[in-house]
Amino acid sequence: MHSRWFDHPFCDAFPVAHFMRAAFPEYWLRIHSLPESKRYPETDAEREIVFDRHSRFGSALLGECAPCLVIQSCFNGFPRSAELMPELVWTPLHRVVEEDGWDSWMAHTTWDALVFRTLLLAIADGQEAHIAFVSEVTDCVFIPYDGGADGFSFDTALLRRLSEEFAPWRSAHPLGL
């Protein structure tokens, strides 16, 4: 499947979450990792909450054990971090050329939250960033970050359903931030 995110106008923002959210808010949904919008987990119990939320939200967007792309982006020519996903074969994706440049690499994989547990927790702790998962079946995008996760879908009915399903994890802020 060819992802629409690689086509114009979406490719101008993809795969960097804050660019995507700003350009295409109608395709966006955010959850928070911890109660009361706490940003970083401090205990093992909080890490379990983060993993559970990211696992469930990621699986709702990508599907259980579904084929997907994982994309890692780095700001301004920084090298790609390889420690947490050494088994994947990476291909350079594209460079968003603006005032601030982003380099991106992609690899084919299968979404399984347990396989990506270490990565998800590293992201939650702020040790890793700018990782996006794109479903090769639904074209949905899951982008975890330290403090929450952003989901993107062209299926607005799915976003409405997920907004209701994950309402307790969503922000009360009128813009969903």
N, C-alpha and C positions, 0 to 999 in steps of 0.2 A: 504494500500500500504506500502510495506517495502522500506524505503529510501536507495539508494545506498550509501549515505553519511555515513551510519552506518557500511559499509563493508570495508574490507581492499582493497586498501591502503588509502581510503578517511578518514576512522575513525581516522587515526593517526593525522590528522589536524583538523577535524570537531569537534566542531562547532565554533572554534575561528578564526575570519576573517583573521587576519594577518598570521596565520599558513596556512590557506586554500589558500590565495592569493599566498604565497611563494611556496607552493607545487603544486598547480594546476592553474597556471595563464591562461591556455587555457579555463578554465571554468568561468572566472571572468570578471566582469565589475563594474566600479565605477562611481558614480555621486558625485558632490559637492552640499552641502546644500544651499549655497548662491553664488551670483555672485562674480566673482574675487577670488574664493576659500576662501572667508572669513570663518573663523572657527565657531565663536559663534554669534548667533543672539543677537542684543542689543535692538531692538525695537519690538513692536507688529507686525509691518508690516514685519519685517524680520522673525519673528516666523511664520507668515502666509506663507511666501515663503518656509521656511523649511518644514512646514507641507504639503504644496502642493506638493513639490518635493518628499518627502518621501512617501506620500500617492500614488502618481501616479506611482512612480518606484516600490513600494511594490506591488501595485495592478497589474502592468504589469507582475511581476514575479510570484505572488501567485494566482492571480485571484480575482475578486470581490466576497466578501462573501464566500470564498472558505475554505474548511477544511485545517487546517495546525497544525503543532506543533510549540509551542513557547518554546525556549530553553534559559535558563539563565545560564551563566557560571561565576564562581568566581575564582579568583586567590588564590592559596596557602591556601586553607581551610577557606577563609572568608565566612561568612554566606550569604545565598541567601537573596536578598532584596525582601520583600513581600508586601511592601506598595502599589505599583502601580498596582498589579495584584492579589489582595487578593481572588478573586472569583475562581481562577483556582486551580485545584488539581494537585499537582506537584509530579513527580516520579524521583528519582535519575537516572541519565543517565549512565555516565561512567566517569572515571577519566583518563585523559591523563597523564601518568607517564613519566616525563622527569626530567630534571634539575628543571624545574618550573612546579608545579602541577596545574591542573585546575579541579574544581568540577563543574558538570553540572546537571541541573534538566530540565525535560520537562513536558509540559502539552498540552493536546489537546484543540484546540480552533477554532474559525472561524476568518479569516482575514477580518477585517473591520476597515479601517484607522480611522474612526470617533471614534470607540470604543477605539482604542489605541492612540488617540490624545495626552492625558496627558503623556503617556509613551514616545511617539516619541519626544515630546518637552522636556521632562526630559533628554532624551538621547542627544538631540541637545545642551542642556545647560550644559552637562557634569555631570549631577546629577545621571545618570544611565548609565551602559555600559554592553557590552557583552551579548546582547539580539539577538537571531537569530530566524527567522521565516522560517519554511520549509513547502512547499506545499505538502499536502498528495495526490495531483492529478498529479502535474508536476515534483515534486522533486526539484523545484527551491528553492533557499535560498535567503532571504533578511536579511541583517544585517546592520541596521542603526548605525551610530556612530556620535560623535560630530565633525561635519565638512563634513559629507557626508553619503553615504550608499554604501555598497558592495552588488552586486548580483552575484549569482553563478548558473550555469545551465549546464547540460550535453548536452543540445540542442544548439549547436554552431550557428545554423541558427537563433535561437531566440536571442542569444547574439548579433549577427551582426545587426539584426533588431532593437533591443533596443539601441545599440550603435549609430545608425543613428537617431532614434527617440529622444533620450536624448542627442544628440551631444552638444547642447548649455550648458548643465550642466556638461559636462565632462572636464577633464583637458587637456591642450595642451601638457603636459609632455609626452614624447615618450612612457613611460611605463604606462601611464594612472593614475599615482598617483596624 
